[in-house]
Amino acid sequence: MGKRIAIATIFGLICGVICWFLSSSEGQLPLVLSISIVTGRMLIGVAIGISALKIKWWLHGPIMGLVFSIPMGFSSMLGAGGQFTPNMLFIMTVVMGIIYGFIIELFTTVVFKAKA
């Protein structure tokens, strides 16, 4: 179980850094927001690692991504401006969370074979 938590958390951190780079492509983000993005995605990894749900891996990751991205989606609405509306930011944040959840679970369960 410890191996699964470690792998999922590391891949959550990697997804968080990728998300941060994508988010800051139009300019530097405030430090607090950058930390929030990285830790939010890392939290998806931790949740995947410790989850005891007995469902298929390809469904488990996206569900965890959805559940743990909703709060981040609401806070991302505060950054609206320019070409992005609050609703667009919410949807993009949650959809990317679902995708990151899938990726984290894919690497944890399929590539590294760290079963729950």
C-alpha positions as CSV (number, residue, x, y, z in Angstrom):
1,M,0.0,0.0,0.0
2,G,2.9,2.4,0.8
3,K,4.3,1.9,-2.7
4,R,0.9,2.8,-4.3
5,I,0.6,6.0,-2.1
6,A,4.1,7.1,-3.0
7,I,3.8,6.5,-6.8
8,A,0.4,8.2,-6.9
9,T,1.6,11.2,-4.9
10,I,4.7,11.6,-7.1
11,F,2.6,11.5,-10.3
12,G,0.1,13.9,-8.7
13,L,3.1,16.3,-8.1
14,I,4.2,15.9,-11.7
15,C,0.7,16.6,-12.9
16,G,0.6,19.6,-10.6
17,V,3.8,21.0,-12.1
18,I,2.5,20.5,-15.6
19,C,-0.8,22.2,-14.7
20,W,1.1,25.1,-13.1
21,F,3.2,25.5,-16.3
22,L,0.1,25.4,-18.5
23,S,-1.6,27.9,-16.2
24,S,1.3,30.4,-16.2
25,S,1.8,30.4,-19.9
26,E,0.3,33.9,-20.2
27,G,2.3,35.4,-17.4
28,Q,3.6,34.8,-13.9
29,L,1.1,33.6,-11.3
30,P,1.0,34.7,-7.7
31,L,3.0,32.3,-5.5
32,V,-0.1,31.3,-3.4
33,L,-2.0,30.4,-6.6
34,S,1.0,28.4,-7.9
35,I,1.2,26.4,-4.7
36,S,-2.5,25.9,-4.7
37,I,-2.4,24.4,-8.2
38,V,0.5,22.1,-7.5
39,T,-0.9,20.9,-4.1
40,G,-4.4,20.5,-5.5
41,R,-3.2,18.1,-8.2
42,M,-0.9,16.3,-5.7
43,L,-4.0,15.8,-3.5
44,I,-5.6,13.9,-6.3
45,G,-2.6,11.6,-6.3
46,V,-2.8,11.1,-2.5
47,A,-6.5,10.4,-2.7
48,I,-5.9,7.8,-5.5
49,G,-3.1,6.2,-3.4
50,I,-5.1,5.8,-0.2
51,S,-8.5,5.1,-1.8
52,A,-10.1,1.7,-0.9
53,L,-12.8,1.9,-3.6
54,K,-13.0,-1.3,-5.5
55,I,-13.8,-0.1,-9.0
56,K,-12.0,-0.3,-12.3
57,W,-8.8,1.8,-12.5
58,W,-9.9,3.7,-15.6
59,L,-13.0,4.9,-13.7
60,H,-11.4,5.3,-10.3
61,G,-8.8,8.0,-11.4
62,P,-11.3,10.2,-13.2
63,I,-13.8,10.0,-10.3
64,M,-11.1,11.1,-7.8
65,G,-10.0,13.8,-10.2
66,L,-13.6,15.1,-10.4
67,V,-14.2,15.0,-6.7
68,F,-10.9,16.8,-5.8
69,S,-11.0,19.3,-8.6
70,I,-14.4,20.8,-7.8
71,P,-13.2,22.9,-4.9
72,M,-10.2,24.1,-7.0
73,G,-12.7,24.9,-9.8
74,F,-14.6,27.3,-7.7
75,S,-11.5,29.1,-6.5
76,S,-10.2,29.3,-10.1
77,M,-13.3,31.3,-11.0
78,L,-11.8,34.2,-9.1
79,G,-9.1,34.5,-11.7
80,A,-11.5,35.3,-14.6
81,G,-10.5,38.0,-17.0
82,G,-9.5,38.5,-20.5
83,Q,-10.6,35.7,-22.7
84,F,-11.8,33.4,-19.9
85,T,-15.1,33.6,-18.1
86,P,-15.6,32.2,-14.6
87,N,-17.6,29.3,-16.0
88,M,-14.9,28.5,-18.5
89,L,-12.3,28.4,-15.8
90,F,-14.4,26.2,-13.6
91,I,-15.1,23.7,-16.4
92,M,-11.5,23.7,-17.6
93,T,-10.2,23.1,-14.1
94,V,-12.6,20.2,-13.4
95,V,-12.1,18.6,-16.8
96,M,-8.3,18.8,-16.4
97,G,-8.6,17.3,-12.9
98,I,-10.5,14.3,-14.5
99,I,-7.7,13.9,-17.1
100,Y,-5.0,14.2,-14.5
101,G,-6.8,11.7,-12.3
102,F,-6.9,9.2,-15.2
103,I,-3.2,9.8,-15.9
104,I,-2.2,9.4,-12.2
105,E,-4.2,6.2,-12.0
106,L,-2.8,4.9,-15.3
107,F,0.8,5.2,-14.2
108,T,0.1,4.0,-10.7
109,T,-1.9,0.9,-11.5
110,V,-1.0,-0.1,-15.1
111,V,2.6,1.1,-15.6
112,F,3.9,0.5,-12.0
113,K,1.4,-2.2,-11.1
114,A,0.8,-0.8,-7.7
115,K,-2.6,-2.3,-7.0
116,A,-5.0,-1.2,-4.3
